[in-house]
Amino acid sequence: MTFFANIKNFAADESGAVTVDWVVLTAAIVGLGIAVVVSVRGGVEDMGERISNSLSGATFDATTGDLTIGTGD
């Protein structure tokens, strides 16, 4: 084979194209996941803080088995 025939075969070979496609798709999915985490982070932290405040005021009566949850104020 000549030098130009080798270059022509190399240019026509698409065996690595699928790998490149999967790498791009994986990067897009990871980027989307990071965007979702960033967008919901504040709300999740706020919800966790409200739940923590509510449960910190909770009382349990062992004789009756009643659980009274505070308002979190």
Secondary structure in CASP SS format (residue, H / E / C, confidence):
PFRMAT SS
TARGET T0000
AUTHOR 0000-0000-0000
METHOD secondary structure of the structure
MODEL  1
M C 1.00
T C 1.00
F H 1.00
F H 1.00
A H 1.00
N H 1.00
I H 1.00
K H 1.00
N H 1.00
F H 1.00
A H 1.00
A H 1.00
D C 1.00
E C 1.00
S C 1.00
G C 1.00
A H 1.00
V H 1.00
T H 1.00
V H 1.00
D H 1.00
W H 1.00
V H 1.00
V H 1.00
L H 1.00
T H 1.00
A H 1.00
A H 1.00
I H 1.00
V H 1.00
G H 1.00
L H 1.00
G H 1.00
I H 1.00
A H 1.00
V H 1.00
V H 1.00
V H 1.00
S H 1.00
V H 1.00
R H 1.00
G H 1.00
G H 1.00
V H 1.00
E H 1.00
D H 1.00
M H 1.00
G H 1.00
E H 1.00
R H 1.00
I H 1.00
S H 1.00
N H 1.00
S H 1.00
L H 1.00
S H 1.00
G C 1.00
A C 1.00
T E 1.00
F E 1.00
D E 1.00
A C 1.00
T C 1.00
T C 1.00
G C 1.00
D E 1.00
L E 1.00
T E 1.00
I C 1.00
G C 1.00
T C 1.00
G C 1.00
D C 1.00
END
